[in-house]
Amino acid sequence: MAIEIVSEIEGIETFAVGRSIRELPRLQKIYGKGRWRKRKGFATVRLPSGMERPAEIHWYEAIGIGRKEFKIKRFLE
């Protein structure tokens, strides 16, 4: 599902770093080596239908590489 984040991401938390990320080998193979973190936060997202909803989102992030692979974990309404 393609999503567009239409607001600032708030309440950002890191909940996995480095080897505690199960997908670490895949991330390094696709995007390169870096200090990978798995993070979560809350934002308003626009769905492919055009509807906007607040959601909890998760993504991977590394300095110098950026934020990758956003996904909606749950809707807040």
FENKA-V181345 format. One record per residue. N is the residue number from 1. RES is the residue in one small letter. D_FIRST is the distance of its C-alpha to the first C-alpha in Angstrom with 1 decimal. Layout:
[[N | RES | D_FIRST] [N | RES | D_FIRST]]
This chain:
[[1 | m | 0.0] [2 | a | 3.8] [3 | i | 6.3] [4 | e | 10.0] [5 | i | 12.7] [6 | v | 15.6] [7 | s | 18.2] [8 | e | 20.0] [9 | i | 18.8] [10 | e | 21.6] [11 | g | 23.1] [12 | i | 22.0] [13 | e | 23.2] [14 | t | 23.4] [15 | f | 23.4] [16 | a | 23.7] [17 | v | 25.6] [18 | g | 26.6] [19 | r | 27.4] [20 | s | 26.0] [21 | i | 22.5] [22 | r | 21.8] [23 | e | 19.6] [24 | l | 22.3] [25 | p | 23.6] [26 | r | 20.3] [27 | l | 19.6] [28 | q | 23.2] [29 | k | 23.0] [30 | i | 20.0] [31 | y | 20.7] [32 | g | 24.4] [33 | k | 26.6] [34 | g | 26.5] [35 | r | 26.8] [36 | w | 23.3] [37 | r | 22.3] [38 | k | 19.5] [39 | r | 19.1] [40 | k | 17.8] [41 | g | 18.2] [42 | f | 17.6] [43 | a | 16.2] [44 | t | 15.2] [45 | v | 11.6] [46 | r | 10.8] [47 | l | 7.9] [48 | p | 7.5] [49 | s | 10.5] [50 | g | 12.5] [51 | m | 13.2] [52 | e | 13.9] [53 | r | 14.2] [54 | p | 15.6] [55 | a | 13.8] [56 | e | 14.8] [57 | i | 12.8] [58 | h | 13.8] [59 | w | 14.2] [60 | y | 16.9] [61 | e | 19.6] [62 | a | 22.9] [63 | i | 25.7] [64 | g | 26.0] [65 | i | 22.5] [66 | g | 20.4] [67 | r | 17.1] [68 | k | 14.5] [69 | e | 11.2] [70 | f | 10.1] [71 | k | 8.3] [72 | i | 9.0] [73 | k | 12.0] [74 | r | 13.2] [75 | f | 13.9] [76 | l | 17.5] [77 | e | 18.7]]
